[in-house]
Amino acid sequence: MRLVFMGTPEFSVPSLERLIASQHQVVAVYTQPDRPAGRGRNLVSSPVKTAAARHGLQVVQPPTLKSAEAVAQLADFRPDVVVVAAFGQILPQSVLEIPPYGCVNVHPSLLPKFRGASPVASAILSGEEITGVTIMLQEAGLDTGPVLARAAISISPHDNTGSLTGKLSLISVYLLQEALGGWLRGEIVPRPQNEAEATYYAHLTKEEGEIDWQLSAVEIWRRVRAFNPWPGCYTKWHGKQLKIIEAVVLPEKGRKAGEVVALPGGEAEMCIGTGDGMLGVRRVQLEGRRVMTSAEFLRGQRDFVGAVLPS
C-alpha cells in the first residue's frame, strides 16, 4: 500500500519508523511548519521532520490543509491510506475523501474519553488509573470516528505527562501495525464510539500551571504530574517563578494553605500546606536555575521555610 504519514511530535516518531520498516511504501510525510524556539527564536524542525529526513522521505509542511492547492498536492501522492499520529491539524472532508482506505488516526486515550488536544495530561488531571491508545478512522468531527483497535495500560502514581506519553508512543507502534494490517485486509469491522461517554479537553495554557494552594494536595499533585514537561506547575518566590517538578501527597495536616514546612529526613525534605492536606515537594526549579532537590533548594533559600506562598 502507498501511505502518507502525518505527525509532528516525538510521540509520532516510533509509528513512522515502524511504517518505514514495513512492507508498505511511505510516499510522503506531512508535519507542522518549522517553529521558532529557544532564546534565539531560531526555526526548529519537528521530530517527525527530522526522522523523515534521516530516511530520505519527502516532507510536506503546509500551514493548512484547507486550501485547494494543499488538497491537490496530497491527491497527487495517490495514497491508499493516510496514517495520522498527533499531526496538529484537523483534516477537512476534502482530505478525508482522498485515500480509498481512509485516514487512520492514532489517539493516546481510550476514546471516547479525552477527545481533543491534551488527552494524556487530561487523564492524569482527572485521576484516571487506566488510559491507553485508540486506533480509529477519522471523520470530520473531533476524534469521533469509528474504532479499529484499542489497548489499555495502567497509569503509575509516578507517571507524568512526559513519561506516560512515552509509554503510549511505544504501545502505538504495535497497535497500529496490528490494526492497520487488519483494516487493509478487510478483517476489522469499525465500531462506533459511544457518544454518551464522550469527554472533550482543549489545549493546555501556560496560565493553568500556576498553583492555587487552596486546592487539595491531591489536586495539586495531579497538576504537578499533568503539567510536566509543559507548561510546568509553578508558584512565585521573591518575584521569580518556582516550578514544582516532583511532589507527593503527605498525610500531615494542620497548616494553612501555602505555608512551607521543613521535613528533614522525611519522604520529602519540605512540604507545603494546601486547602486539604500537605504536598510533599521532592524536586524544584527556581527561574534561571537548574532542577534541584528540595534539600538543595532549602540550603540556598533559608527564608523559604515558614513562608506562605501566594494562592
C-alpha positions in Angstrom: 0.0 0.0 0.0 1.0 3.6 -0.6 1.0 5.5 2.7 1.1 9.2 3.6 2.1 9.8 7.2 1.0 12.9 9.2 2.6 13.6 12.6 4.7 16.2 14.4 6.0 15.5 18.0 8.2 12.8 19.4 5.2 10.7 20.2 4.7 10.1 16.4 8.2 9.1 15.5 8.1 5.4 16.6 5.0 4.8 14.5 6.6 6.4 11.5 9.8 4.4 11.9 7.7 1.2 12.1 5.8 2.0 8.9 9.1 2.8 7.1 10.3 -0.7 8.0 7.1 -2.4 6.9 6.1 -3.8 3.5 4.2 -0.6 2.8 5.6 2.4 0.9 5.7 5.7 2.7 5.4 8.2 -0.2 5.3 11.4 1.8 5.5 12.7 5.4 3.4 15.7 6.5 4.3 17.7 9.6 3.8 21.1 11.0 5.9 24.0 9.7 9.2 24.8 11.5 8.6 26.9 14.6 10.9 29.4 16.4 12.2 28.1 19.7 14.8 28.9 22.3 16.2 32.2 23.4 17.4 32.9 19.8 14.0 32.1 18.4 15.7 30.1 15.6 13.4 27.9 13.5 13.4 24.3 14.7 12.2 21.2 12.8 9.7 18.8 14.3 10.9 15.4 15.5 8.9 13.8 12.7 10.6 16.0 10.0 14.0 15.1 11.4 13.1 11.3 11.3 11.7 11.6 7.8 14.8 13.5 6.5 17.0 10.8 8.0 15.3 8.2 5.8 15.3 10.5 2.7 11.5 10.8 2.6 9.7 13.7 1.0 8.5 16.1 3.7 5.5 18.5 3.2 4.8 21.2 5.8 1.5 23.0 4.8 0.3 25.7 7.2 -3.2 24.4 6.5 -4.8 21.5 4.5 -7.9 23.5 3.8 -6.6 25.1 0.6 -7.4 23.7 -2.9 -3.6 23.6 -3.6 -2.9 21.5 -0.4 -5.7 19.1 -1.2 -4.5 18.7 -4.8 -0.9 18.1 -3.7 -2.0 15.3 -1.3 -4.1 13.7 -4.0 -1.1 13.7 -6.3 0.7 11.3 -3.9 -2.2 8.8 -4.6 -2.2 7.4 -1.1 -4.2 4.2 -0.4 -4.4 5.2 3.3 -3.2 8.2 5.4 -1.9 7.5 8.9 -2.2 10.3 11.3 -0.5 10.5 14.7 -0.6 13.8 16.6 -0.3 15.9 13.4 -1.8 19.1 15.0 -4.3 20.0 12.3 -7.9 18.9 11.8 -8.3 17.2 8.4 -11.1 18.7 6.3 -13.6 16.5 4.5 -11.8 17.1 1.2 -8.7 15.4 2.6 -10.6 12.6 4.3 -12.1 11.6 1.0 -8.8 11.2 -0.9 -7.5 7.8 0.3 -9.6 4.7 -0.6 -8.9 3.2 2.9 -9.5 6.5 4.7 -7.4 8.3 7.3 -6.3 6.0 10.2 -5.7 8.0 13.4 -3.5 7.1 16.4 -5.0 8.7 19.5 -3.4 8.5 23.0 -6.6 7.8 25.1 -9.4 5.3 25.4 -11.9 7.1 23.2 -14.5 8.4 23.5 -12.8 9.6 26.8 -10.4 12.6 26.5 -11.1 13.7 23.0 -9.2 16.8 21.9 -5.7 18.3 22.2 -4.4 17.1 25.6 -5.6 13.6 26.2 -2.6 12.4 28.3 -2.5 15.3 30.7 -6.3 15.2 31.0 -6.2 11.6 32.1 -3.8 12.4 34.8 -5.7 15.5 35.9 -8.9 13.5 36.1 -7.3 10.9 38.4 -7.7 8.1 36.0 -5.9 4.8 36.9 -6.1 3.4 33.3 -5.5 5.0 29.9 -4.5 3.7 26.5 -4.3 4.1 22.8 -7.1 4.0 20.3 -6.7 3.5 16.5 -9.7 4.9 14.7 -10.9 6.1 11.3 -11.0 9.8 11.1 -14.2 11.7 10.5 -14.8 15.5 10.1 -15.7 15.6 13.9 -13.0 15.9 16.6 -11.9 12.3 17.4 -15.4 11.0 16.7 -14.6 8.3 14.2 -15.2 4.5 14.5 -12.7 2.4 16.4 -10.4 -0.2 14.8 -8.5 -1.2 17.9 -7.8 -0.2 21.5 -5.1 -1.1 24.1 -5.1 -0.1 27.8 -2.3 0.4 30.3 -2.2 1.4 34.0 -1.2 4.9 35.0 1.6 4.8 37.6 1.5 7.3 40.5 5.0 8.2 39.3 3.9 9.0 35.8 3.8 12.5 34.5 2.7 13.6 31.0 6.1 13.1 29.6 6.7 9.6 30.8 3.2 8.4 30.1 3.3 9.8 26.6 6.5 7.8 26.0 4.8 4.6 27.1 1.8 5.2 24.9 4.0 6.0 22.0 5.6 2.6 22.2 2.2 0.9 22.5 1.0 2.8 19.5 3.7 1.1 17.3 2.4 -2.4 17.8 -1.3 -1.5 18.0 -1.1 0.5 14.7 0.7 -2.3 13.0 -2.0 -4.8 14.0 -5.0 -2.5 13.3 -3.7 -1.2 10.0 -3.0 -4.7 8.7 -6.4 -6.0 9.8 -8.2 -3.0 8.3 -6.4 -3.2 4.9 -7.0 -6.9 4.7 -10.7 -6.4 5.5 -10.6 -8.3 8.8 -11.7 -5.5 11.1 -15.2 -4.0 11.3 -15.0 -0.5 12.7 -17.1 0.0 15.9 -18.8 3.4 16.5 -17.9 5.3 19.7 -20.5 5.7 22.5 -21.2 9.4 22.3 -22.8 9.3 25.8 -19.4 8.6 27.3 -17.5 11.3 25.4 -15.4 14.0 27.1 -13.5 16.9 25.5 -10.4 18.7 26.6 -8.8 21.7 25.0 -5.1 22.7 24.7 -3.3 23.4 27.9 -2.4 27.0 28.6 0.6 28.4 30.5 -1.6 30.1 33.0 -3.1 26.8 34.1 0.2 25.8 35.6 0.1 28.4 38.4 -0.7 26.7 41.7 -3.7 27.7 43.7 -2.8 26.5 47.2 -6.4 26.5 48.2 -6.9 23.3 46.1 -6.4 20.0 47.8 -3.0 18.3 48.0 -4.3 15.5 45.7 -5.4 18.0 43.0 -2.1 19.9 43.1 -0.1 16.6 42.9 -2.1 15.6 39.8 -1.3 19.0 38.3 2.4 18.7 39.0 2.4 15.5 37.1 0.0 16.5 34.3 1.8 19.8 33.5 5.3 18.2 33.3 7.0 18.9 31.0 4.7 21.7 29.8 3.6 24.2 31.0 5.1 23.3 34.3 3.4 23.6 37.7 4.6 26.7 39.4 4.3 29.2 42.2 6.1 32.6 43.0 9.0 33.2 45.3 10.8 36.5 45.6 9.3 37.6 42.3 10.5 34.6 40.4 8.8 31.5 39.1 9.4 28.4 41.2 8.4 25.2 39.4 7.4 22.1 41.4 9.0 19.3 39.4 8.2 16.3 41.6 5.8 16.0 44.6 3.9 13.5 46.7 0.8 13.7 48.9 1.5 13.5 52.6 -0.8 12.6 55.4 0.1 15.5 57.6 -2.5 18.3 58.2 -2.9 21.4 60.2 -1.0 24.0 58.1 -2.5 27.0 56.3 -2.7 26.9 52.5 0.7 27.9 51.0 2.7 27.6 54.3 6.1 26.0 53.9 7.4 23.4 56.4 10.7 21.6 56.6 10.7 17.8 56.9 14.4 16.8 57.3 14.9 13.1 56.5 11.2 12.6 55.5 9.7 11.3 52.3 10.2 14.9 51.0 12.5 17.4 52.5 9.8 20.0 52.7 6.0 20.2 52.4 3.5 22.9 51.7 0.0 23.3 53.2 -3.0 23.2 50.8 -6.7 23.5 51.1 -6.8 19.9 52.2 -3.7 18.0 53.2 0.0 18.6 52.7 2.0 18.5 49.5 5.5 17.0 49.9 8.0 18.6 47.5 10.9 16.5 46.2 12.3 18.5 43.4 12.0 22.1 42.3 13.4 24.6 39.8 13.8 28.3 40.5 13.6 30.6 37.5 17.0 30.7 35.8 18.4 27.8 37.9 18.8 24.1 37.3 16.4 21.4 38.7 17.4 20.5 42.3 16.2 18.5 45.2 14.2 20.3 47.8 17.1 19.8 50.3 19.5 21.6 47.9 17.0 24.4 47.4 16.4 25.0 51.1 20.2 25.3 51.7 20.2 28.2 49.3 16.9 29.8 50.3 16.9 29.7 54.1 14.0 32.0 54.5 11.7 29.7 52.4 10.7 27.7 55.5 7.9 29.4 57.3 6.9 31.5 54.2 3.3 31.5 53.0 3.2 31.2 49.2 0.5 33.2 47.3 -2.6 31.4 46.1 
